[in-house]
Amino acid sequence: MNVRAGLFLKRPLRDYRVIVACVRGSVSITEILGEILDSVRSEGCIPILLLGPTSPSDLMSQDSKVGWITFAAGEEGSSFTTIAPQNLTDINLFIEKSLREALGANSVVVGDFLDNVLSSSSSLETLYSFYSQLASRMKQHRRTGVFLIKEDLHDQKKVEMIRRFADVILEYRLREEEMGIIWEMRAFNFVDKIYTGWISRARSYETGITLEDNMLEGNILPVTEVTSQN
């Protein structure tokens, strides 16, 4: 995200309220989270981690308050708070408390916890109530939330509900070509009216070699309105 931020975001990260990163296929959530956290810290912001499928041990940092929204039992005396994904009240309380404790600091809520929340609830009404309150809380506290979801794992109605409240939607996918696996990304930035085509970089997962990012002007397709998100 940091290497492309200038293409997709025309303001500092903390000037947006809700950013949703939608991941398809086998794109690495952990890698995307790492890039987002690099962007957060490069702006002098403090991340509040709300993790789901990603384990805290994969991203643990001393500068972060961590909530693990998981079906697994937390360890006694651990440095993170464990909350069951169906316990939406406790998740809300954790977020509210974390934002209040960070009062006066530039804090950004980051994580993939929504995957577990979406998987554990079948009620669209309950999810809507929870998520609309979360988005409102970001606006109320003038904080930024960057939420990742594996959109191809969930019912499309749930995914569209998550996307609905976003200031910015970032989409990631993998595509196979002769030169290797292509990691593509595009954006729907509703705040700055920036909508791009797929921008790619090639990566060989067998060798670990990352080829030069493909950022030629011809690959960036700004439009005046969103006509399709396929």
C-alpha positions in Angstrom: 0.0 0.0 0.0 2.8 2.4 0.8 4.3 2.3 -2.7 1.0 3.0 -4.3 -0.6 5.4 -1.8 0.1 8.4 -4.0 -1.9 6.9 -6.8 -4.9 6.1 -4.6 -4.9 8.5 -1.7 -4.3 12.2 -2.2 -4.4 13.0 1.5 -2.7 11.5 4.6 -4.2 8.2 5.7 -5.6 9.8 8.8 -7.8 12.2 6.8 -10.1 9.3 5.7 -12.6 7.7 8.0 -13.2 4.2 6.6 -11.0 2.4 4.2 -12.0 -1.2 3.1 -9.5 -3.5 1.5 -11.2 -6.3 -0.3 -9.0 -9.3 -1.0 -9.8 -12.1 -3.5 -8.2 -15.5 -4.0 -4.9 -16.4 -2.3 -3.5 -12.8 -1.9 -1.6 -12.7 1.4 -3.6 -10.8 4.1 -0.6 -10.7 6.3 1.5 -9.1 3.7 -1.2 -6.4 3.0 -1.6 -5.8 6.7 2.2 -5.3 6.9 2.2 -2.8 4.1 -0.8 -0.9 5.7 1.0 -0.8 9.1 4.1 0.6 7.4 2.0 3.4 5.9 0.3 4.1 9.3 3.6 4.3 11.1 5.3 6.4 8.4 2.7 9.1 9.0 3.5 9.0 12.7 0.2 7.3 13.6 -0.3 4.6 16.3 -2.1 1.4 15.1 -4.9 -0.2 17.0 -4.9 -3.8 15.7 -8.2 -5.7 15.5 -7.2 -9.1 14.1 -9.3 -12.1 13.1 -7.8 -14.9 11.0 -4.4 -13.3 11.3 -2.7 -14.3 14.6 -1.3 -11.5 16.8 2.1 -13.3 16.8 2.3 -12.5 13.1 2.1 -8.8 13.5 2.7 -8.1 17.2 4.3 -4.7 17.9 5.0 -2.9 21.1 3.4 0.3 19.8 0.0 -1.3 19.1 -3.0 -2.1 21.2 -4.2 -5.5 20.0 -7.6 -7.1 20.1 -7.9 -10.7 18.6 -11.5 -11.4 17.4 -11.2 -15.1 17.3 -12.8 -18.4 18.1 -9.6 -19.6 19.8 -9.2 -19.2 23.6 -6.8 -16.5 24.7 -3.8 -17.2 26.8 -3.7 -16.1 30.4 -1.5 -13.0 30.8 -1.2 -12.5 27.1 -0.4 -9.0 25.7 -3.6 -8.9 23.7 -7.3 -9.0 24.4 -9.3 -12.0 23.1 -12.9 -11.5 22.1 -15.3 -14.0 20.5 -16.5 -12.7 17.1 -20.2 -13.2 18.0 -19.8 -10.9 21.0 -20.3 -7.7 19.2 -20.9 -5.7 22.4 -17.4 -6.5 23.7 -15.9 -5.7 20.3 -17.6 -2.3 20.4 -16.4 -1.7 24.0 -12.8 -2.6 23.1 -12.8 -0.2 20.2 -14.4 2.6 22.2 -12.0 2.1 25.1 -9.0 1.9 22.8 -9.9 5.1 21.0 -10.5 6.9 24.3 -7.1 5.8 25.6 -5.5 7.1 22.4 -7.2 10.5 22.8 -4.9 13.2 21.5 -2.8 10.7 19.5 -3.1 9.9 15.8 -4.5 6.4 16.0 -5.6 4.2 13.2 -7.7 1.0 13.6 -6.4 -1.7 11.4 -7.3 -5.4 11.0 -9.0 -8.3 9.3 -11.4 -9.1 12.2 -14.5 -8.6 10.0 -13.8 -11.9 8.4 -14.6 -13.7 11.6 -17.5 -11.4 12.5 -19.1 -12.0 9.1 -18.6 -15.7 9.4 -20.1 -16.0 12.8 -23.3 -14.0 12.2 -26.2 -14.9 9.8 -28.3 -11.8 10.6 -27.8 -8.9 8.2 -29.7 -6.6 10.5 -27.4 -7.3 13.4 -24.3 -6.9 11.2 -25.7 -3.7 9.8 -26.3 -2.3 13.2 -22.8 -3.2 14.4 -20.9 -2.0 11.4 -22.9 1.3 10.9 -22.1 2.1 14.6 -18.4 1.3 13.9 -18.3 3.6 10.9 -20.1 6.3 12.9 -17.6 5.9 15.7 -14.7 6.5 13.3 -16.4 9.8 12.2 -17.2 10.8 15.7 -13.7 10.4 17.0 -12.2 11.6 13.7 -10.2 8.4 13.5 -9.4 6.2 10.6 -10.4 2.5 10.2 -8.7 0.3 7.7 -10.7 -3.0 7.5 -9.7 -6.0 5.4 -12.0 -8.7 4.2 -11.6 -11.9 2.1 -14.7 -11.0 0.0 -14.9 -14.2 -1.9 -15.5 -16.1 1.4 -18.7 -14.3 2.3 -22.2 -13.7 1.1 -22.3 -10.9 -1.4 -25.0 -9.0 0.6 -22.6 -8.9 3.6 -19.7 -7.7 1.4 -21.8 -5.0 -0.2 -22.9 -3.8 3.3 -19.2 -3.5 4.4 -18.3 -1.6 1.2 -21.3 0.7 1.5 -19.8 2.8 4.4 -16.3 3.1 2.8 -14.6 6.4 1.9 -12.1 4.3 -0.1 -12.3 0.7 -1.4 -9.0 -1.0 -2.2 -9.3 -4.3 -4.1 -6.5 -6.9 -4.4 -6.4 -10.0 -6.6 -3.9 -12.4 -8.2 -3.8 -13.3 -11.9 -1.6 -15.9 -13.5 0.4 -15.0 -16.7 3.4 -16.4 -18.5 5.8 -14.1 -16.6 4.5 -15.3 -13.2 1.8 -14.5 -10.7 0.5 -10.9 -11.1 -0.7 -9.1 -7.9 -3.2 -6.5 -9.0 -4.7 -3.6 -7.1 -7.3 -1.0 -7.9 -9.1 1.7 -6.0 -12.5 3.4 -5.6 -11.7 6.6 -3.7 -15.1 8.3 -3.3 -13.7 11.2 -1.3 -11.2 12.4 -3.9 -13.1 11.1 -6.9 -10.2 8.8 -7.9 -11.2 5.5 -9.6 -8.5 3.4 -11.2 -8.1 0.4 -13.4 -6.1 -2.6 -12.2 -2.5 -1.7 -11.5 -0.2 -4.7 -11.3 3.1 -5.9 -10.1 4.5 -9.4 -11.0 5.8 -11.7 -8.3 7.3 -15.1 -8.5 6.1 -17.0 -5.4 8.5 -19.8 -6.3 11.7 -17.6 -6.2 10.4 -14.8 -4.0 11.6 -12.2 -6.6 9.4 -9.2 -7.0 9.5 -7.6 -10.4 9.4 -3.8 -10.9 5.9 -2.3 -10.3 4.0 -1.6 -13.4 2.9 2.0 -12.9 2.9 3.3 -16.4 0.4 6.1 -17.0 -1.6 3.9 -19.3 -2.4 1.5 -16.5 -4.1 4.2 -14.4 -7.7 4.8 -15.6 -9.3 7.6 -13.7 -13.1 8.0 -14.5 -15.7 10.4 -13.4 -18.1 7.8 -11.9 -18.1 4.2 -10.9 -19.9 2.1 -13.5 -18.6 -1.4 -12.6 -16.6 -3.0 -9.8 -16.0 -6.3 -11.4 
